[in-house]
Amino acid sequence: MVLGGLSETKPATSEIQHIADQVKAEFERRAKITCDIFQAIVYRDQLVAGKNYFIKEILCNCVGNLCESFVERKVQISDTGYVHLMVFLALPYEEKDPVLIRYEIPKTRDDPVTPF
């Protein structure tokens, strides 16, 4: 990967899910919602002085004021929506936790994961 370049979209791994789990509480606090399920679906990464991760998450059974604005209700009525997260992970020697930089909602299953 080229410094500053963005990877192709890849299926989320257990490592990506772990990163997402570490920023879930911050996302819920900032978005003023609570989610029963917060599952990483796909991601892209960008090598900088550390690594930026752009992660598509599925949100299920969320509760909060903003939930209705990003709940997907196309074919079936379901409590499922999507969010895109931008998470920064410092270089390993810095021993820092991932940081939620920003997020985008509402998103759909078909929205491409792009830098924002």
ZADO-1210 file (C-alpha; in nm, 4 decimals, padded with zeros to 6 digits):
<atoms>
<atom x="00.0000" y="00.0000" z="00.0000" code="MET" pos="1"/>
<atom x="00.1233" y="00.3487" z="-00.0887" code="VAL" pos="2"/>
<atom x="00.1507" y="00.6032" z="00.1928" code="LEU" pos="3"/>
<atom x="-00.1745" y="00.7984" z="00.1918" code="GLY" pos="4"/>
<atom x="-00.3342" y="00.5607" z="-00.0602" code="GLY" pos="5"/>
<atom x="-00.6644" y="00.3928" z="00.0122" code="LEU" pos="6"/>
<atom x="-00.7042" y="00.0148" z="-00.0054" code="SER" pos="7"/>
<atom x="-00.9774" y="-00.1643" z="-00.1937" code="GLU" pos="8"/>
<atom x="-01.2926" y="-00.2503" z="00.0005" code="THR" pos="9"/>
<atom x="-01.2368" y="-00.5716" z="00.1979" code="LYS" pos="10"/>
<atom x="-01.4597" y="-00.7914" z="00.4136" code="PRO" pos="11"/>
<atom x="-01.4301" y="-00.7037" z="00.7813" code="ALA" pos="12"/>
<atom x="-01.2113" y="-00.9323" z="00.9907" code="THR" pos="13"/>
<atom x="-01.2103" y="-01.0031" z="01.3627" code="SER" pos="14"/>
<atom x="-00.9359" y="-00.7380" z="01.3956" code="GLU" pos="15"/>
<atom x="-01.1617" y="-00.4766" z="01.2307" code="ILE" pos="16"/>
<atom x="-01.4531" y="-00.5820" z="01.4521" code="GLN" pos="17"/>
<atom x="-01.2291" y="-00.5369" z="01.7562" code="HIS" pos="18"/>
<atom x="-01.1395" y="-00.1838" z="01.6414" code="ILE" pos="19"/>
<atom x="-01.5089" y="-00.1055" z="01.5878" code="ALA" pos="20"/>
<atom x="-01.5967" y="-00.2469" z="01.9303" code="ASP" pos="21"/>
<atom x="-01.3429" y="-00.0128" z="02.0882" code="GLN" pos="22"/>
<atom x="-01.5123" y="00.2976" z="01.9424" code="VAL" pos="23"/>
<atom x="-01.8746" y="00.1806" z="01.9803" code="LYS" pos="24"/>
<atom x="-01.9343" y="00.3617" z="02.3102" code="ALA" pos="25"/>
<atom x="-01.7988" y="00.6880" z="02.1675" code="GLU" pos="26"/>
<atom x="-02.0169" y="00.6505" z="01.8561" code="PHE" pos="27"/>
<atom x="-02.3274" y="00.5859" z="02.0680" code="GLU" pos="28"/>
<atom x="-02.2492" y="00.8849" z="02.2891" code="ARG" pos="29"/>
<atom x="-02.1945" y="01.1219" z="01.9971" code="ARG" pos="30"/>
<atom x="-02.4902" y="00.9947" z="01.7916" code="ALA" pos="31"/>
<atom x="-02.7129" y="00.9782" z="02.1020" code="LYS" pos="32"/>
<atom x="-02.8233" y="00.6216" z="02.0295" code="ILE" pos="33"/>
<atom x="-02.7763" y="00.2733" z="02.1727" code="THR" pos="34"/>
<atom x="-02.7277" y="-00.0292" z="01.9475" code="CYS" pos="35"/>
<atom x="-02.7770" y="-00.3940" z="02.0396" code="ASP" pos="36"/>
<atom x="-02.5703" y="-00.5027" z="01.7406" code="ILE" pos="37"/>
<atom x="-02.2725" y="-00.3115" z="01.6019" code="PHE" pos="38"/>
<atom x="-02.1213" y="-00.5352" z="01.3367" code="GLN" pos="39"/>
<atom x="-01.8405" y="-00.4428" z="01.0989" code="ALA" pos="40"/>
<atom x="-01.9285" y="-00.5468" z="00.7423" code="ILE" pos="41"/>
<atom x="-01.6561" y="-00.4110" z="00.5132" code="VAL" pos="42"/>
<atom x="-01.3688" y="-00.1653" z="00.5433" code="TYR" pos="43"/>
<atom x="-01.0951" y="00.0217" z="00.3641" code="ARG" pos="44"/>
<atom x="-00.7714" y="00.1375" z="00.5209" code="ASP" pos="45"/>
<atom x="-00.5296" y="00.4214" z="00.4572" code="GLN" pos="46"/>
<atom x="-00.1676" y="00.4236" z="00.5707" code="LEU" pos="47"/>
<atom x="-00.0728" y="00.7592" z="00.7258" code="VAL" pos="48"/>
<atom x="00.1340" y="00.8212" z="01.0421" code="ALA" pos="49"/>
<atom x="-00.0686" y="00.5313" z="01.1738" code="GLY" pos="50"/>
<atom x="-00.3693" y="00.3970" z="00.9894" code="LYS" pos="51"/>
<atom x="-00.7131" y="00.5345" z="00.9066" code="ASN" pos="52"/>
<atom x="-00.9917" y="00.2789" z="00.8826" code="TYR" pos="53"/>
<atom x="-01.3149" y="00.3517" z="00.6981" code="PHE" pos="54"/>
<atom x="-01.5582" y="00.0899" z="00.8305" code="ILE" pos="55"/>
<atom x="-01.9169" y="00.0137" z="00.7282" code="LYS" pos="56"/>
<atom x="-02.1183" y="-00.1004" z="01.0310" code="GLU" pos="57"/>
<atom x="-02.4596" y="-00.2532" z="01.0536" code="ILE" pos="58"/>
<atom x="-02.6746" y="-00.1204" z="01.3369" code="LEU" pos="59"/>
<atom x="-02.9578" y="-00.3311" z="01.4729" code="CYS" pos="60"/>
<atom x="-03.2278" y="-00.2573" z="01.7247" code="ASN" pos="61"/>
<atom x="-03.0942" y="00.0895" z="01.7919" code="CYS" pos="62"/>
<atom x="-03.2707" y="00.3169" z="02.0359" code="VAL" pos="63"/>
<atom x="-03.2467" y="00.6942" z="02.0335" code="GLY" pos="64"/>
<atom x="-03.3668" y="01.0155" z="01.8769" code="ASN" pos="65"/>
<atom x="-03.1726" y="00.9739" z="01.5516" code="LEU" pos="66"/>
<atom x="-03.2552" y="00.6078" z="01.4893" code="CYS" pos="67"/>
<atom x="-03.5550" y="00.6656" z="01.2670" code="GLU" pos="68"/>
<atom x="-03.3500" y="00.8847" z="01.0357" code="SER" pos="69"/>
<atom x="-03.1132" y="00.6033" z="00.9408" code="PHE" pos="70"/>
<atom x="-03.3221" y="00.2910" z="00.9743" code="VAL" pos="71"/>
<atom x="-03.3416" y="00.1146" z="00.6392" code="GLU" pos="72"/>
<atom x="-03.6976" y="00.0154" z="00.5510" code="ARG" pos="73"/>
<atom x="-03.6946" y="-00.1027" z="00.1902" code="LYS" pos="74"/>
<atom x="-03.8341" y="-00.4480" z="00.1260" code="VAL" pos="75"/>
<atom x="-03.8801" y="-00.5717" z="00.4797" code="GLN" pos="76"/>
<atom x="-03.9599" y="-00.3656" z="00.7814" code="ILE" pos="77"/>
<atom x="-03.6555" y="-00.4068" z="01.0009" code="SER" pos="78"/>
<atom x="-03.4627" y="-00.2183" z="01.2617" code="ASP" pos="79"/>
<atom x="-03.1456" y="-00.2257" z="01.0560" code="THR" pos="80"/>
<atom x="-02.9411" y="00.0693" z="00.9390" code="GLY" pos="81"/>
<atom x="-02.5823" y="00.1377" z="00.8416" code="TYR" pos="82"/>
<atom x="-02.3166" y="00.3844" z="00.9461" code="VAL" pos="83"/>
<atom x="-01.9714" y="00.4629" z="00.8078" code="HIS" pos="84"/>
<atom x="-01.6986" y="00.5204" z="01.0652" code="LEU" pos="85"/>
<atom x="-01.3590" y="00.6833" z="01.0239" code="MET" pos="86"/>
<atom x="-01.1287" y="00.5458" z="01.2918" code="VAL" pos="87"/>
<atom x="-00.7619" y="00.6367" z="01.3450" code="PHE" pos="88"/>
<atom x="-00.5222" y="00.3806" z="01.4888" code="LEU" pos="89"/>
<atom x="-00.1799" y="00.5142" z="01.5896" code="ALA" pos="90"/>
<atom x="00.1409" y="00.3276" z="01.5147" code="LEU" pos="91"/>
<atom x="00.1848" y="00.0198" z="01.7392" code="PRO" pos="92"/>
<atom x="00.4780" y="00.1595" z="01.9384" code="TYR" pos="93"/>
<atom x="00.2539" y="00.4461" z="02.0589" code="GLU" pos="94"/>
<atom x="00.0274" y="00.1948" z="02.2372" code="GLU" pos="95"/>
<atom x="-00.2877" y="00.4053" z="02.1924" code="LYS" pos="96"/>
<atom x="-00.6480" y="00.2961" z="02.1543" code="ASP" pos="97"/>
<atom x="-00.8365" y="00.3562" z="01.8280" code="PRO" pos="98"/>
<atom x="-01.0017" y="00.6979" z="01.7995" code="VAL" pos="99"/>
<atom x="-01.3364" y="00.7644" z="01.6319" code="LEU" pos="100"/>
<atom x="-01.2653" y="01.0626" z="01.4071" code="ILE" pos="101"/>
<atom x="-01.6109" y="01.0972" z="01.2530" code="ARG" pos="102"/>
<atom x="-01.9089" y="00.9019" z="01.1276" code="TYR" pos="103"/>
<atom x="-02.1724" y="00.9340" z="00.8557" code="GLU" pos="104"/>
<atom x="-02.5389" y="00.8407" z="00.8888" code="ILE" pos="105"/>
<atom x="-02.7716" y="00.7553" z="00.7308" code="PRO" pos="106"/>
<atom x="-02.6086" y="00.4988" z="00.5029" code="LYS" pos="107"/>
<atom x="-02.7518" y="00.2043" z="00.3127" code="THR" pos="108"/>
<atom x="-02.6136" y="-00.1413" z="00.2497" code="ARG" pos="109"/>
<atom x="-02.5169" y="-00.0388" z="-00.1043" code="ASP" pos="110"/>
<atom x="-02.3386" y="00.2907" z="-00.0269" code="ASP" pos="111"/>
<atom x="-01.9687" y="00.2574" z="-00.1149" code="PRO" pos="112"/>
<atom x="-01.7158" y="00.3109" z="00.1618" code="VAL" pos="113"/>
<atom x="-01.5296" y="00.6289" z="00.0657" code="THR" pos="114"/>
<atom x="-01.3149" y="00.8800" z="00.2558" code="PRO" pos="115"/>
<atom x="-01.5136" y="01.1545" z="00.4232" code="PHE" pos="116"/>
</atoms>
